[in-house]
Amino acid sequence: MGVFKTAGVFKAAAVQMRSGESPERNAADMERLVREAAAQGATYIQTPEMTGALIRDKEARAASFTSQDKDIVVATARKLASELGIFLHVGSTAILRADGKLANRALLFGPDGATLATYDKIHMFDVDLDNGESWRESAAYEPGTEAVVIPINDAKLGFAVCYDLRFPQLFRAEAMAGAEVLTVPAAFTRQTGEAHWHVLLRARAIENGAYVVAAAQGGLHEDGRETYGHSLIVDPWGRIIAEAAHDEPAVIVAEIDPAQSLAARKKIPNLRNARDFTINAGEGPRLRGAAS
């Protein structure tokens, strides 16, 4: 397998998975789907958030995860990147840090198997949904503090994970740092995915004149959670150019041309036209007799 074309145009793939509780099985599923994507000509391949395992039980989760140098998903991804000559982006997996805390960590491996970048998810999914679902990601994971933009030949890649999608300032900062491809590997719940997944991904692409590649988890998982699927690749004009229109394991592939990001930013130069401003958030007039 070759790497990116010198002209800058390349094929990107998003791998949709249904990760269970076994890192070994998930690593095998990842390998099968990554090979399928590479066979379709993809030279940048992204897997979803929590590729390694989705485990709700706290004790089982603690027993399953290990350090980066011992993690089976990391080892498998490194081997695949080197063997296939691809850029392989593990959307995220749980990594045990040296301080004993867990990181929700994305990793990018180059065609020689080297680790090119890591990114720890910044925004923790701490929410209470209408259907009774309640999540406290911050109870299990330590949030990251650093955004990451990494050059890959003729493109620059900006990192995010799942709930980060709801924080447009992260993507704007990465676009201002030169990212033409923004990444959002995810495990969106079915409820929030049905309501917001497509519109938020398209908005991030339009706002920043950038491609968005978003590999997703999909379906009913072993630990009882249900995720939305619908992995997407969106172009800088906000058009969906590839979609897994379901929640089953799948591979989607689309051509990425970084020049199209430049073209979109020339048409609507909102990155260049942004201005600093202050905000007046005064209380304004009050009704007579209003309670103090």
C-alpha positions as CSV (number, residue, x, y, z in Angstrom):
1,M,0.0,0.0,0.0
2,G,1.3,3.5,-0.8
3,V,1.0,6.7,1.2
4,F,-0.5,10.0,0.2
5,K,-0.2,11.2,-3.4
6,T,2.3,14.0,-3.8
7,A,-0.4,16.3,-5.2
8,G,-2.0,16.3,-1.8
9,V,-5.2,14.4,-2.7
10,F,-5.8,11.2,-0.8
11,K,-8.5,8.8,0.3
12,A,-9.7,8.9,3.9
13,A,-11.7,6.2,5.5
14,A,-13.9,6.1,8.6
15,V,-14.3,2.7,10.3
16,Q,-17.6,2.2,12.1
17,M,-17.4,-0.4,14.9
18,R,-19.5,-1.9,17.7
19,S,-16.8,-2.4,20.3
20,G,-17.6,-4.8,23.1
21,E,-16.0,-5.5,26.5
22,S,-13.0,-7.5,25.2
23,P,-10.0,-5.5,23.9
24,E,-8.7,-8.6,22.2
25,R,-11.9,-9.0,20.2
26,N,-12.1,-5.3,19.4
27,A,-8.5,-5.3,18.2
28,A,-9.3,-8.1,15.8
29,D,-12.5,-6.4,14.6
30,M,-10.5,-3.2,14.1
31,E,-7.8,-5.0,12.1
32,R,-10.4,-6.6,9.8
33,L,-12.1,-3.3,9.0
34,V,-8.8,-1.4,8.6
35,R,-7.6,-3.9,6.1
36,E,-10.9,-3.5,4.3
37,A,-10.4,0.3,4.2
38,A,-6.8,0.0,3.0
39,A,-8.0,-2.4,0.2
40,Q,-10.3,0.4,-1.0
41,G,-7.3,2.7,-1.3
42,A,-7.6,4.7,1.9
43,T,-4.2,6.0,3.1
44,Y,-5.7,7.8,6.2
45,I,-7.9,5.5,8.3
46,Q,-9.8,6.6,11.4
47,T,-11.5,4.3,14.0
48,P,-14.1,5.4,16.6
49,E,-13.9,6.6,20.1
50,M,-13.2,3.8,22.6
51,T,-12.1,1.4,19.9
52,G,-10.5,-0.7,22.6
53,A,-13.5,-1.4,24.7
54,L,-16.8,0.1,25.9
55,I,-17.3,-1.0,29.6
56,R,-19.7,0.6,31.9
57,D,-18.9,-1.3,35.1
58,K,-16.2,0.5,37.0
59,E,-14.4,-2.5,38.3
60,A,-14.4,-4.4,35.0
61,R,-13.2,-1.2,33.3
62,A,-10.3,-0.9,35.7
63,A,-9.3,-4.5,35.1
64,S,-9.3,-4.3,31.3
65,F,-7.2,-1.2,30.6
66,T,-3.5,-0.9,30.7
67,S,-0.6,1.4,29.8
68,Q,0.0,2.6,26.3
69,D,3.1,0.4,25.8
70,K,1.1,-2.7,26.8
71,D,-2.2,-2.0,25.1
72,I,-3.3,-4.5,22.4
73,V,-5.1,-1.9,20.3
74,V,-2.1,0.3,20.2
75,A,0.2,-2.6,19.3
76,T,-2.2,-3.8,16.6
77,A,-2.6,-0.3,15.1
78,R,1.1,0.2,15.0
79,K,1.6,-3.1,13.2
80,L,-1.1,-2.3,10.7
81,A,0.1,1.2,9.9
82,S,3.6,-0.2,9.2
83,E,2.5,-3.2,7.2
84,L,-0.1,-1.4,5.1
85,G,1.9,1.9,4.7
86,I,-1.0,4.0,6.0
87,F,-1.7,6.7,8.5
88,L,-3.9,5.0,11.1
89,H,-5.8,7.1,13.6
90,V,-7.1,5.2,16.6
91,G,-10.0,7.5,17.3
92,S,-9.5,6.8,21.0
93,T,-8.9,4.1,23.5
94,A,-8.7,4.1,27.3
95,I,-5.0,4.4,28.4
96,L,-3.8,4.0,31.9
97,R,-1.5,6.9,32.7
98,A,1.6,6.8,34.8
99,D,-0.3,8.6,37.7
100,G,-2.9,5.8,37.7
101,K,-5.6,7.8,36.0
102,L,-7.3,6.9,32.7
103,A,-7.0,9.0,29.6
104,N,-9.5,8.9,26.7
105,R,-6.7,9.0,24.2
106,A,-6.5,9.3,20.4
107,L,-3.3,8.1,18.7
108,L,-2.0,8.6,15.2
109,F,0.5,6.2,13.7
110,G,2.5,6.8,10.5
111,P,3.3,4.5,7.6
112,D,6.5,3.4,9.4
113,G,4.5,2.5,12.6
114,A,5.8,5.5,14.5
115,T,3.5,7.3,16.9
116,L,3.1,10.7,15.3
117,A,0.7,12.3,17.8
118,T,-1.5,11.6,20.8
119,Y,-4.5,13.6,22.0
120,D,-6.4,13.3,25.3
121,K,-10.1,14.2,25.1
122,I,-10.6,17.6,26.6
123,H,-14.3,17.8,27.3
124,M,-15.8,15.2,29.5
125,F,-19.3,13.9,28.8
126,D,-21.1,14.7,32.0
127,V,-24.8,14.8,31.1
128,D,-28.3,13.8,32.1
129,L,-30.6,13.0,29.2
130,D,-34.4,13.0,29.0
131,N,-34.6,9.2,28.5
132,G,-33.0,8.6,31.9
133,E,-29.4,8.1,30.6
134,S,-26.9,9.7,32.9
135,W,-23.1,9.8,32.2
136,R,-20.2,11.1,34.2
137,E,-17.1,10.6,32.1
138,S,-15.1,12.8,34.5
139,A,-15.6,10.1,37.2
140,A,-13.5,7.7,35.2
141,Y,-11.2,9.8,33.0
142,E,-8.8,12.7,33.4
143,P,-9.4,15.4,30.8
144,G,-6.7,16.5,28.4
145,T,-5.5,20.1,28.3
146,E,-3.9,20.5,24.9
147,A,-5.3,20.7,21.4
148,V,-3.3,19.0,18.7
149,V,-2.7,19.8,15.0
150,I,-0.3,17.5,13.1
151,P,1.0,17.9,9.5
152,I,0.6,14.8,7.4
153,N,2.3,15.4,4.0
154,D,0.2,18.1,2.3
155,A,-2.6,18.2,4.9
156,K,-2.9,19.3,8.5
157,L,-5.1,17.2,10.9
158,G,-6.9,18.6,13.9
159,F,-7.9,16.3,16.8
160,A,-11.1,16.0,18.8
161,V,-13.1,13.2,20.4
162,C,-16.9,12.9,20.6
163,Y,-18.3,15.4,23.1
164,D,-15.6,17.9,22.0
165,L,-17.9,18.4,19.0
166,R,-20.1,20.6,21.1
167,F,-17.3,23.1,21.7
168,P,-16.7,25.0,18.5
169,Q,-13.9,27.0,19.9
170,L,-11.7,23.9,19.8
171,F,-12.2,23.5,16.1
172,R,-11.8,27.2,15.4
173,A,-8.5,27.2,17.2
174,E,-7.3,24.2,15.2
175,A,-8.5,25.7,11.9
176,M,-6.6,28.9,12.8
177,A,-3.5,26.8,13.4
178,G,-3.9,25.5,9.8
179,A,-6.0,22.3,10.1
180,E,-7.7,21.5,6.8
181,V,-9.1,18.2,8.1
182,L,-10.9,18.1,11.5
183,T,-11.5,14.7,13.1
184,V,-14.3,13.7,15.5
185,P,-14.2,9.9,16.3
186,A,-17.2,9.3,18.5
187,A,-19.5,7.1,20.5
188,F,-22.6,9.3,20.4
189,T,-25.7,8.0,22.2
190,R,-28.6,7.2,20.0
191,Q,-30.7,10.0,21.5
192,T,-28.2,12.8,21.0
193,G,-27.0,11.3,17.7
194,E,-30.5,11.4,16.2
195,A,-30.9,15.0,17.3
196,H,-27.5,16.6,16.7
197,W,-24.9,14.4,15.0
198,H,-25.3,15.5,11.3
199,V,-26.0,19.1,12.0
200,L,-23.1,19.6,14.4
201,L,-20.6,17.9,12.1
202,R,-21.7,19.9,9.1
203,A,-21.6,23.1,11.1
204,R,-18.0,22.5,12.2
205,A,-17.0,21.9,8.5
206,I,-18.8,25.0,7.3
207,E,-17.6,27.3,10.1
208,N,-14.0,26.3,9.5
209,G,-13.9,25.6,5.8
210,A,-12.5,22.2,6.6
211,Y,-13.1,18.5,5.9
212,V,-14.6,16.6,8.9
213,V,-14.0,12.9,9.3
214,A,-16.0,11.2,12.0
215,A,-15.8,7.5,12.7
216,A,-18.5,6.3,15.0
217,Q,-19.5,3.5,17.3
218,G,-23.0,2.0,16.4
219,G,-25.6,-0.3,17.8
220,L,-26.4,-2.1,21.0
221,H,-23.2,-2.8,22.9
222,E,-22.3,-5.6,25.4
223,D,-22.4,-3.2,28.3
224,G,-26.0,-2.2,27.5
225,R,-25.4,1.2,25.9
226,E,-26.7,2.1,22.5
227,T,-24.8,4.3,20.1
228,Y,-26.0,6.1,16.9
229,G,-23.5,5.0,14.2
230,H,-23.8,7.1,10.9
231,S,-20.1,7.7,10.5
232,L,-19.6,10.7,8.2
233,I,-17.1,12.5,6.0
234,V,-18.1,16.1,5.3
235,D,-16.4,18.4,2.8
236,P,-15.4,22.1,3.5
237,W,-18.7,23.3,2.0
238,G,-20.7,21.2,4.5
239,R,-21.7,18.5,2.0
240,I,-21.8,14.9,3.2
241,I,-19.6,13.0,0.8
242,A,-19.7,9.6,2.6
243,E,-22.0,8.1,5.2
244,A,-22.7,4.8,6.8
245,A,-26.4,5.4,7.0
246,H,-27.0,2.8,9.7
247,D,-25.4,1.6,13.0
248,E,-23.7,-1.7,11.7
249,P,-19.9,-2.1,11.5
250,A,-18.8,-0.7,8.1
251,V,-16.2,1.3,6.2
252,I,-16.8,4.5,4.3
253,V,-14.2,6.1,2.0
254,A,-14.0,9.5,0.4
255,E,-11.4,11.6,-1.4
256,I,-9.8,14.5,0.5
257,D,-8.4,17.4,-1.4
258,P,-6.8,20.0,0.9
259,A,-7.0,22.6,-1.9
260,Q,-10.8,22.5,-1.4
261,S,-10.4,23.7,2.1
262,L,-8.4,26.7,0.8
263,A,-11.0,27.3,-1.9
264,A,-13.8,27.4,0.7
265,R,-11.9,29.7,2.9
266,K,-11.3,32.1,0.0
267,K,-15.0,32.1,-0.8
268,I,-16.1,32.8,2.8
269,P,-13.0,34.1,4.7
270,N,-14.5,34.0,8.1
271,L,-11.3,32.8,9.7
272,R,-9.5,35.9,8.4
273,N,-12.4,38.3,9.1
274,A,-12.8,37.3,12.8
275,R,-12.5,40.2,15.1
276,D,-11.9,40.6,18.9
277,F,-14.8,42.1,20.8
278,T,-15.9,42.8,24.3
279,I,-19.3,41.8,25.8
280,N,-21.7,44.0,27.7
281,A,-23.8,41.6,29.9
282,G,-25.4,44.2,32.1
283,E,-28.7,43.4,33.8
284,G,-30.6,46.2,32.0
285,P,-33.8,47.8,33.3
286,R,-35.9,46.0,35.9
287,L,-39.6,46.1,36.4
288,R,-40.9,48.1,39.4
289,G,-41.7,45.9,42.3
290,A,-39.5,43.0,41.0
291,A,-38.1,40.8,43.8
292,S,-34.6,41.6,44.9
